[in-house]
Amino acid sequence: MPDIRERVEADRGLLKKIQLMIPGYAGYRRREDIRAADNILRIQLSDQVKGVRGELETIRDGMAMEGKTTGLSPIGNAIFTLEGIEAKVRHAEGGYSGISATIRIEETELDRLYEYDYAMLMSLDKAAAVVPMIRDASDGKSFEASMKAFNEAVKAFESAWKQRTAAVTGTQVR
């Protein structure tokens, strides 16, 4: 996956390039670019969460049509969790780097946010990889094991999310 930050930097227009040359303004411009890259990644993450949720909804609907009611509750819980995650990620604060901001997030902190987003992406990939196993599993132990693996991946995603949120709000202990 290409570094979104590099893409944002490459797409700078003339005005942004001039801003990088102004003393005192260059740091602001770089922070804004990192913030834009972070926002793009979070939108992609939330879209992927939505895709995984859609796959689970399809599985749930198929199970309901076949009369397999045993696994509907765990899948329903997972769908509910993913809906919440999707909303949180999509509408998250990316950090404000204004010239005279009350809470200022510097470039190194913005880079750390990007790393949390990457950890979330890896966890989401693990969860998505389990979805076909859930689809193929019967109502027996393989279904339970698949759901457990899925839920663990989602918990890892949420853990990275909480660390990211703490970093943005300044409540993370260093």
PEWO-V680890 format. One record per residue. N is the residue number from 1. RES is the residue in one small letter. PHI is phi in whole degrees, -180 to 180 (* if undefined). Layout:
BEGIN
N,RES,PHI / N,RES,PHI
END
This chain:
BEGIN
1,m,* / 2,p,-67 / 3,d,-72 / 4,i,-64 / 5,r,-60 / 6,e,-64 / 7,r,-65 / 8,v,-63 / 9,e,-64 / 10,a,-68 / 11,d,-90 / 12,r,-64 / 13,g,-85 / 14,l,-60 / 15,l,-61 / 16,k,-67 / 17,k,-67 / 18,i,-66 / 19,q,-59 / 20,l,-67 / 21,m,-93 / 22,i,-85 / 23,p,-58 / 24,g,86 / 25,y,-103 / 26,a,-62 / 27,g,-63 / 28,y,-59 / 29,r,-62 / 30,r,-64 / 31,r,-63 / 32,e,-63 / 33,d,-67 / 34,i,-65 / 35,r,-63 / 36,a,-64 / 37,a,-64 / 38,d,-61 / 39,n,-64 / 40,i,-61 / 41,l,-65 / 42,r,-65 / 43,i,-65 / 44,q,-63 / 45,l,-60 / 46,s,-65 / 47,d,-65 / 48,q,-69 / 49,v,-60 / 50,k,-61 / 51,g,-65 / 52,v,-64 / 53,r,-60 / 54,g,-62 / 55,e,-64 / 56,l,-65 / 57,e,-63 / 58,t,-64 / 59,i,-62 / 60,r,-60 / 61,d,-64 / 62,g,-64 / 63,m,-63 / 64,a,-64 / 65,m,-66 / 66,e,-86 / 67,g,81 / 68,k,-86 / 69,t,-91 / 70,t,-62 / 71,g,-93 / 72,l,-65 / 73,s,-65 / 74,p,-61 / 75,i,-69 / 76,g,-60 / 77,n,-63 / 78,a,-64 / 79,i,-63 / 80,f,-60 / 81,t,-62 / 82,l,-65 / 83,e,-60 / 84,g,-65 / 85,i,-62 / 86,e,-58 / 87,a,-66 / 88,k,-62 / 89,v,-69 / 90,r,-63 / 91,h,-107 / 92,a,-72 / 93,e,-77 / 94,g,-94 / 95,g,96 / 96,y,-106 / 97,s,-123 / 98,g,-58 / 99,i,-60 / 100,s,-124 / 101,a,-70 / 102,t,-67 / 103,i,-109 / 104,r,-110 / 105,i,-108 / 106,e,-84 / 107,e,-58 / 108,t,-64 / 109,e,-69 / 110,l,-63 / 111,d,-62 / 112,r,-64 / 113,l,-60 / 114,y,-62 / 115,e,-66 / 116,y,-63 / 117,d,-61 / 118,y,-65 / 119,a,-61 / 120,m,-65 / 121,l,-62 / 122,m,-64 / 123,s,-65 / 124,l,-66 / 125,d,-61 / 126,k,-64 / 127,a,-63 / 128,a,-64 / 129,a,-68 / 130,v,-84 / 131,v,-54 / 132,p,-61 / 133,m,-68 / 134,i,-64 / 135,r,-61 / 136,d,-83 / 137,a,-76 / 138,s,-86 / 139,d,-79 / 140,g,-90 / 141,k,-66 / 142,s,-66 / 143,f,-66 / 144,e,-63 / 145,a,-65 / 146,s,-65 / 147,m,-65 / 148,k,-64 / 149,a,-62 / 150,f,-62 / 151,n,-64 / 152,e,-65 / 153,a,-65 / 154,v,-66 / 155,k,-64 / 156,a,-64 / 157,f,-60 / 158,e,-64 / 159,s,-63 / 160,a,-63 / 161,w,-63 / 162,k,-65 / 163,q,-65 / 164,r,-64 / 165,t,-63 / 166,a,-63 / 167,a,-67 / 168,v,-68 / 169,t,-82 / 170,g,80 / 171,t,-99 / 172,q,-79 / 173,v,-84 / 174,r,-101
END
